[in-house]
């Protein structure tokens, strides 16, 4: 099975998990958990689309850095794994590419969801 299909399947599972948590009658951290899971679902979905549109070339997802020999290699995280493009980058790039099918309104909604996620993950979301 192509990687894009695996990512799309995981995206669906993350979205279902987000919805299940949000629909729990008593769960005080519901909005924050929903935002964490749903942004993950969207990132996996956009990565799947990105790969599909680029012939399943995994390197197309990686942030690249120049090396001394003149070539490039994937930028690595602290664990030594390649760093892939994030949700905000992918959404912006896909909105620019009119053939991708992602519209500006979807990107705007994703940015709002990301703000909720970032506040939840790094400090706290205030009640209205």
Residue pairs with C-beta under 8 A, 6 or more apart in sequence:
2 51
2 52
2 56
3 48
3 51
3 56
3 58
4 47
4 48
4 49
4 51
4 52
4 56
5 48
7 44
7 45
7 47
7 48
7 51
8 44
8 45
8 48
10 44
11 41
11 42
11 44
11 45
11 48
12 41
14 37
14 38
14 40
14 41
14 44
15 37
15 38
15 41
17 37
18 33
18 34
18 37
18 38
18 41
19 34
21 27
21 30
21 33
21 34
21 37
22 30
22 31
22 33
22 34
24 30
27 33
31 116
31 120
31 125
32 116
32 117
32 120
32 121
32 125
33 120
35 113
35 116
35 117
35 120
36 117
36 120
36 121
38 113
39 87
39 110
39 113
39 114
39 117
42 87
42 91
42 110
42 113
43 86
43 87
43 90
46 87
46 90
46 91
46 94
46 102
47 61
47 84
47 85
47 90
49 94
49 100
49 101
49 102
50 60
50 61
50 85
50 90
50 94
51 57
51 58
51 60
51 61
53 99
53 100
54 60
59 74
61 84
61 85
62 74
62 75
62 82
62 83
62 84
62 85
63 74
63 75
63 82
63 83
63 84
63 85
64 72
64 73
64 74
64 75
65 72
65 73
65 74
65 75
66 72
67 73
74 82
74 83
75 82
75 83
76 82
76 83
77 83
85 93
87 110
87 114
88 110
88 111
88 114
91 102
91 106
91 107
91 110
91 111
92 107
93 100
94 100
94 101
94 102
94 107
95 102
95 103
95 104
95 106
95 107
116 125
119 125
